[in-house]
Amino acid sequence: MDFPRTESTAVAEILSRANLIESAEELEQLTSGVLALKARKLAPVASADETRLLLVINEGVPVALTDRARSLLEKRDDGTLTAGENHELLELAEEVERRGVHRLAALTELAELRGVSLPELMHSLGVAAVAHG
């Protein structure tokens, strides 16, 4: 006999199936899809501009980029980073920063479109401010 599924059961099933994904690229595709779904649920009547901005806001840093940066940071900490790798690490840091600036610009534009403050928008979207330091 089938029992009605609760949301938590559905989420558990989805997470169980997602655990079968082995490649970082496929996991990134799943994450992007879930974030796009969340954006649609949060703003089901979003304009084309709002949708475009929400997709930018929810776009993460690619797994391959963060994995490579983590690897280079470990080498830096171990004192085994080459000059070429140091240059690559600086380029990766600039790319992450560029993505952050692009995301902040999209957040700011969306806040203006909706007529709310940036902190209000971030709170309503569940977006946390990133502390650097």
N, C-alpha and C positions, 0 to 999 in steps of 0.2 A: 504494500500500500504506500502511495506517495503522500508525504506530509508537506504542508505549505512551507515554502522556504522563507526564512527571515532574511533581512538584508545582511546580517552578519554571516549567515550561512553562505549566501551568494558571494560575499566578499572573500570568505575563507576559501571557497572553491576556486575563485579566480586567482587568488594568491597561490594556491596549491598548483594550479596549472602554469602560472607564471614562473614558478620555481623550476619548471622543466626547461625553460629557455636557457640556452647555454651561451649564445653569442651576445657580446655587449651591444652590437648593432641592433639585434632584434629586441633586446631589452630596452634600448633607447627608443625604438619605434613604438613599443608598447607604452612607454612612459609618455611620449609625445601624444599618442592617441588618447590616453587617459586624461592628460592635461587639457587637450582640446575639448574632450567631453565635459570636463569640469567647467571650462570656460563657457560652453554652450548652456550648461545647467545654471550657472550663476547669472547669465545674461541671455535668457532664451529669446529675447526680442532685440538683441544687439544689432546695431547698424553694421554696415560693412566696415566702417572705420573702427568701430569698437571691437569687432571680431578680429580685424587685422592686428589691432593693438594688443588684444588679449593673447593672441598667438605669439606675438613677440615677447610679451611679459612672461608667458609660461614656457618659453623655449629655454631649455637648460644648456649647460656647457656639455659638449659631447663627451661621452665616457672615455673615448680614446685620448682626448686631450687631457682630461684630468688624470688618467692613468699614467700618461707619459710625464706629465708635470710631477706627479708623486714620485715616479722613478728617478727623475732628475734631482728632485729635492733630497731624496735619500742619498744619492751619490754626492751631492753637495755637502750634506751633513757628514758623510763618511770621508770627505776630503779627496774623492776620486773623480770629481767632475772635470772633464777636459774643457779647454777654451771653447771649442765648438759646441759642446753640450751646454756650457754656460750661456752662450749666445742663443741657443735654442730655448733654454729656460726663460730668458728675458723676453723672447718673442712670444712664448706661450703665456707669460704673465700679461703682456700687452694685449693679447687676444682676449683673455678672460676679462681684463679691464674694459676693453672695447665693448664686449658683450654686456657688461654691467652698465656702462654708460648708455648703450642703446636701450636696455631694459628700463632704466630710470627715465629716459626721454619718453618712452612709450607710456609708462605709468603717469608721468606728468601730463602728457597729452590726453590720456583717458580721464584723468581727474578733471581737467579743464572741460572736456566734452560733457562730463556728467555733472559739472558744477559743484564738485566737492573738493575738499582739501586733499592733498596727497596722503597725509596720514589716515584720513577717513577712508579713502579708496583702498589703501594697502590693508587696513583692518578688514574691510568688507570682502576683499579678495583672499584674505588669509595669507598675505604676503609679508614676510618678516624682513625687517631692515638687516642688512649684512654689516656686521662690525668688522673693521679692518684694524690690524694693529699688531 
